[in-house]
């Protein structure tokens, strides 16, 4: 097993990799991410796994993931996710819920707490994570 890596030290594909991200990474969605497993950090070819924080009362920019599925596990908080054309549909998820977002589905999460951040683990079948994020305008 290799030593832990920071988020900017890729490793060969023949080693077990531990990532301990110590800094937030800004994203196109305008949410702080702690980059975990990705092509850049672990040499993955088909998956990324990250920790996302939605600040108290915060939201992400509306967006979708071109050609890639998203799975989310909500660790902490209550989050409303508006989704679909015009973001007219919504679902509320709580701590312990799993959420699946199909490829290309526009969505926008909102932290329903004004006092506590929400935290979630986000997995995608995209090793590059941010390269296929497309910002979405619900008015178009």
QUIFENTA-V320243 format. One record per backbone hydrogen bond with DSSP energy under -0.5 kcal/mol. CO is the residue of the C=O (numbers start at 1). NH is the residue of the N-H. If there is no record, write none. Layout:
CO,NH
CO,NH
This chain:
3,18
5,20
6,9
8,10
12,15
16,2
18,5
25,33
27,30
29,61
32,53
33,25
33,35
34,51
37,49
38,42
38,43
38,44
39,43
48,124
49,36
49,37
50,122
51,34
52,120
53,32
53,55
54,118
55,58
58,111
62,136
63,107
64,66
64,134
65,68
65,104
69,125
70,101
71,123
72,99
73,75
73,121
74,96
76,119
77,95
78,112
79,81
79,93
80,82
80,110
81,91
82,108
83,89
84,87
85,88
89,83
91,81
91,93
93,79
94,97
97,74
99,72
101,70
102,105
104,106
106,84
107,63
108,82
109,60
110,80
110,112
113,57
118,54
119,75
119,76
120,52
120,122
121,73
122,50
123,71
124,48
126,129
127,39
128,130
128,131
130,133
132,66
134,64
136,138
137,140
